[in-house]
Amino acid sequence: MSDETHTLDGFLGNRLSVAQPRRGFRAGHDSVLLAASIPAQANDQALELGSGVGVASLCLAARVGTCRITGIEIDPGLVATANENAARNDMSSRVSFLCADVRESGFTRPSFDHVFLNPPFHPASGQASSDAARDRAMRDSDDALTSWTALAFGLVRPGGSVSVILRADRVEAWRGTFVCKGVLLPLAPRQGEVPKRAIARLSPGGPASWQVLPPFVLHHADGRATEASDAVLRHGAPLTLEGPA
C-alpha cells in the first residue's frame, strides 16, 4: 500500500515491508530498538501495548521464529493497517492486532511471557501536536507511563519480562514507582551526548534492584550509524540488556 494516504516503508534492511499513514505518528528507530531488546525465545507468547501499525511486533517476529505476538491498539485504522502489514509479511499465523484501549483490553491475568510497550511518553501538560492521531500516540494523561507499566506487570507470567522505551528525562520519576528488578539501557545519539531515550527491562517479582548500563551509541560524529546500531537496525541483531555479572 503506497498511495496518497500511506507510504510503504522498509525495516530491518527491507526484510519487512510496512505501510504507515503519511500523517500522524510514524514508527522509526524506537520501535525497532524496543523489539530488539525483548528476550523472547521460540514459541514464547508476547503482548504489545499500543502497537500502532505493528512495526515493533513484526520486528520481534522476524527475529524470533515461532513466537506468537498480540498487539493492542486503540485506533481502528491503525489496527487494520497493522493486520494488513502482518499479512504482507506472511506473519498473520502468529502476529495479530486487536482494537481496544490498553486499559480495557479484556486481558486480566498473567498470560504472556513478555509484555512490551512504547507508550505515549510526552505528558499531557506538554505541547500538543496539530495532528490528532499523532497527539494521541505521543501524549496522554500524565500518569499513562506509570499506568501502562503497571498494567503490563499484571499480564506477564512469573519469570517473564516487561520492556519499555521512554524518554530519558522521565526515567527517574517513573522507575521510582516500581519495586522490581530492572535493567536500564540509555540510548545516546552520539558518543558523549546526553541520551534522549532509554530502554528498560523489568522483572516483576524479582529482588528490588536497578542496573544502569553504559549508553548504547547510535551514530558516529559524522552521522553514520555505529556498527552496533547498524547490526540492530538493519540486520535484526538482538539488543542485549546484560551487564557484568
Helices and strands as residue ranges (DSSP letters): E 6-11, E 16-21, H 29-37, E 45-49, H 55-63, E 68-73, H 76-88, E 95-99, G 102-104, E 112-117, E 122-123, H 132-138, E 139-140, H 144-155, E 156-167, G 168-170, H 171-175, E 180-190, E 197-204, E 209-212, E 216-219, H 227-233
